[in-house]
Amino acid sequence: MTGLNAQDSAIYLAIKSVNDKSKKLDPYLFETSAVAIDSRVSTIDPITYGRTRNFVDGAVTYISPYISRGVISTKQVLTKLLDQGHAPKKIEKFIQELTWRDYWQQVWSTKGDAIDVDLKNPQTEVTNQGIPEAITSGQTGIEAIDRAIETFYRTGYLHNHVRMYIASIACNVAKSHWKAPAKWMYYHLLDGDWASNALSWQWVAGTNSNKKYYANQDNINKYCHTRQQETFLDLSYEELPKMAVPSKLSHTIDMKLTTNLPESTPIVIDTTLPSLIYNFYNLDPNWKKGVLANRILLLEPSHFKKYPISENSIRFMLDLGKNIEGLQVFVGEFQDLVAQYHLEKTYYKEHPTNLHYKGIQEPRDWMFTVEGYYPSFFAFWKKCKKELVW
Ligand SMILES: Cc1cc2nc3c(=O)[nH]c(=O)nc-3n(C[C@H](O)[C@H](O)[C@H](O)COP(=O)(O)OP(=O)(O)OC[C@H]3O[C@@H](n4cnc5c(N)ncnc54)[C@H](O)[C@@H]3O)c2cc1C
């Protein structure tokens, strides 16, 4: 910087600062290499997280796409933070959020397909089984929501608070049943996880909680840093539940969501070796690492018919699979894979979508030993907490 006058120095420093900032990790760039994932986990700041997580620009972690795809586990994340010397008391909020993930997984494991329908209470005041077109086209007129939906289609990520806002607008303001909008969101999310998804939608819609969740414009303005007024949400919490469906949201559509699976190509199997079955929910690169085995990413059309996903989500899954050496993709049903390739010794990880697999089932990695269905998260958390050294 020598030889620059004061004005040039100021310009130089301003440009340098912009360049330095642009070099910061782009939170929406969901890289798939093991190194990138590890570095993403290493940047977690669980203390700032506790204070800021509800703000759209808060210190959230963006790690759920990797957890949902089974690349890393909640337990690995927790262990890493504790190994860094964080005291559980100081990072309680963060541990609690990770525990929500395991909680929903336990509910799915015990309740199975019962989570596909209203779990505790029937959804009230439902007028349609579709989704407002204004949501799918990002034209609700609520600036923060429309901007987030635009980013969502590009990145496959939505902040938790925005997910809650969208679910509330769809179910409680536009009076859509939760299922179709939930499937739309799951379709586009890179972190699509049917337990966290369906059960959170049900929590907002009041079918898995004691009351419906509402957020008004003031709340959205606060957490999304907007200053919008006079929208259909610019009401008090007394007025919101009583309002008629705003005209902006009255047109609902029935979305046909389909999954474009890759072409099925022949795979090469060594029948003297065991076969490890990977799938949409298990892409763990460290699972039986070093063991000689056939490694097969099983993409069952029946699974994706029930839980359709977008092209982006498919691409993300296939890219994550590249971290697993020798992984071959089989598009077809489990029984056809076994019959076609004469598989004898198959291994897979426990998951509610695998109940029809045959072979040796291995457990998933949970943070705590607490198992089974707890009607409330806080009853579950109370038990889990006891396993931490406070
Ligand atoms: C309507 C709705 C739909 C959702 N759908 C999904 C989904 O399909 N897949 C999914 O993974 N999560 C879903 N969530 C939960 C939550 O929004 C995401 O896990 C979180 O926003 C992911 O971003 P992050 O990793 O930056 O989270 P952070 O806030 O940084 O949290 C860290 C981790 O804690 C866990 N976590 C945090 N909040 C929650 C929560 N509310 N429920 C469960 N686990 C949580 C996640 O594993 C997350 O990766 C949904 C929430 C709502 C309200």
The ligand as an SDF file (V2000), in Angstrom:
LIG
                    3D

 53 58  0  0  0  0  0  0  0  0999 V2000
  -42.3100  -26.1720    8.9200 C   0  0  0  0  0  0  0  0  0  0  0  0
  -40.9550  -26.7510    9.2250 C   0  0  0  0  0  0  0  0  0  0  0  0
  -40.4220  -27.7300    8.3860 C   0  0  0  0  0  0  0  0  0  0  0  0
  -39.1660  -28.2850    8.6910 C   0  0  0  0  0  0  0  0  0  0  0  0
  -38.6600  -29.2550    7.8520 N   0  0  0  0  0  0  0  0  0  0  0  0
  -37.4550  -29.8020    8.1150 C   0  0  0  0  0  0  0  0  0  0  0  0
  -36.9050  -30.8060    7.2580 C   0  0  0  0  0  0  0  0  0  0  0  0
  -37.5010  -31.2710    6.2920 O   0  0  0  0  0  0  0  0  0  0  0  0
  -35.6490  -31.2620    7.5570 N   0  0  0  0  0  0  0  0  0  0  0  0
  -34.9500  -30.8020    8.6340 C   0  0  0  0  0  0  0  0  0  0  0  0
  -33.8090  -31.2270    8.8130 O   0  0  0  0  0  0  0  0  0  0  0  0
  -35.4650  -29.8990    9.4720 N   0  0  0  0  0  0  0  0  0  0  0  0
  -36.6950  -29.3770    9.2510 C   0  0  0  0  0  0  0  0  0  0  0  0
  -37.2040  -28.4180   10.0940 N   0  0  0  0  0  0  0  0  0  0  0  0
  -36.4720  -28.0870   11.3420 C   0  0  0  0  0  0  0  0  0  0  0  0
  -35.5030  -26.8960   11.2430 C   0  0  0  0  0  0  0  0  0  0  0  0
  -36.1200  -25.8340   10.6050 O   0  0  0  0  0  0  0  0  0  0  0  0
  -34.2180  -27.2480   10.4990 C   0  0  0  0  0  0  0  0  0  0  0  0
  -33.6400  -28.4390   10.9950 O   0  0  0  0  0  0  0  0  0  0  0  0
  -33.1900  -26.1360   10.6240 C   0  0  0  0  0  0  0  0  0  0  0  0
  -33.7440  -24.9000   10.2350 O   0  0  0  0  0  0  0  0  0  0  0  0
  -31.9920  -26.4750    9.7820 C   0  0  0  0  0  0  0  0  0  0  0  0
  -31.1000  -25.4090    9.6290 O   0  0  0  0  0  0  0  0  0  0  0  0
  -29.7460  -25.3260   10.4300 P   0  0  0  0  0  0  0  0  0  0  0  0
  -28.9580  -26.5800   10.2810 O   0  0  0  0  0  0  0  0  0  0  0  0
  -29.1010  -24.0540   10.0040 O   0  0  0  0  0  0  0  0  0  0  0  0
  -30.3210  -25.2720   11.8820 O   0  0  0  0  0  0  0  0  0  0  0  0
  -29.7250  -24.7040   13.2360 P   0  0  0  0  0  0  0  0  0  0  0  0
  -30.7040  -23.7400   13.7860 O   0  0  0  0  0  0  0  0  0  0  0  0
  -28.3280  -24.2750   13.0820 O   0  0  0  0  0  0  0  0  0  0  0  0
  -29.8020  -25.9700   14.1890 O   0  0  0  0  0  0  0  0  0  0  0  0
  -28.7570  -26.9310   14.3120 C   0  0  0  0  0  0  0  0  0  0  0  0
  -29.3510  -28.2930   14.1170 C   0  0  0  0  0  0  0  0  0  0  0  0
  -30.3100  -28.5610   15.1360 O   0  0  0  0  0  0  0  0  0  0  0  0
  -31.4170  -29.2760   14.5940 C   0  0  0  0  0  0  0  0  0  0  0  0
  -32.6120  -28.4420   14.6650 N   0  0  0  0  0  0  0  0  0  0  0  0
  -32.6680  -27.1040   14.8200 C   0  0  0  0  0  0  0  0  0  0  0  0
  -33.9620  -26.6970   14.8740 N   0  0  0  0  0  0  0  0  0  0  0  0
  -34.7130  -27.8030   14.7440 C   0  0  0  0  0  0  0  0  0  0  0  0
  -36.1080  -28.0560   14.7290 C   0  0  0  0  0  0  0  0  0  0  0  0
  -36.9980  -27.0790   14.8820 N   0  0  0  0  0  0  0  0  0  0  0  0
  -36.5370  -29.3340   14.5670 N   0  0  0  0  0  0  0  0  0  0  0  0
  -35.6460  -30.3510   14.4340 C   0  0  0  0  0  0  0  0  0  0  0  0
  -34.3130  -30.1690   14.4570 N   0  0  0  0  0  0  0  0  0  0  0  0
  -33.8550  -28.9260   14.6060 C   0  0  0  0  0  0  0  0  0  0  0  0
  -31.0680  -29.5700   13.1570 C   0  0  0  0  0  0  0  0  0  0  0  0
  -30.4540  -30.8240   13.0630 O   0  0  0  0  0  0  0  0  0  0  0  0
  -30.0890  -28.4670   12.8150 C   0  0  0  0  0  0  0  0  0  0  0  0
  -29.2340  -28.8300   11.7690 O   0  0  0  0  0  0  0  0  0  0  0  0
  -38.4590  -27.8560    9.8330 C   0  0  0  0  0  0  0  0  0  0  0  0
  -39.0180  -26.8710   10.6660 C   0  0  0  0  0  0  0  0  0  0  0  0
  -40.2470  -26.3240   10.3580 C   0  0  0  0  0  0  0  0  0  0  0  0
  -40.8080  -25.2700   11.2670 C   0  0  0  0  0  0  0  0  0  0  0  0
  1  2  1  0
  2  3  1  0
  2 52  2  0
  3  4  2  0
  4  5  1  0
  4 50  1  0
  5  6  2  0
  6  7  1  0
  6 13  1  0
  7  8  2  0
  7  9  1  0
  9 10  1  0
 10 11  2  0
 10 12  1  0
 12 13  2  0
 13 14  1  0
 14 15  1  0
 14 50  1  0
 15 16  1  0
 16 17  1  0
 16 18  1  0
 18 19  1  0
 18 20  1  0
 20 21  1  0
 20 22  1  0
 22 23  1  0
 23 24  1  0
 24 25  2  0
 24 26  1  0
 24 27  1  0
 27 28  1  0
 28 29  2  0
 28 30  1  0
 28 31  1  0
 31 32  1  0
 32 33  1  0
 33 34  1  0
 33 48  1  0
 34 35  1  0
 35 36  1  0
 35 46  1  0
 36 37  1  0
 36 45  1  0
 37 38  2  0
 38 39  1  0
 39 40  1  0
 39 45  2  0
 40 41  1  0
 40 42  2  0
 42 43  1  0
 43 44  2  0
 44 45  1  0
 46 47  1  0
 46 48  1  0
 48 49  1  0
 50 51  2  0
 51 52  1  0
 52 53  1  0
M  END
$$$$
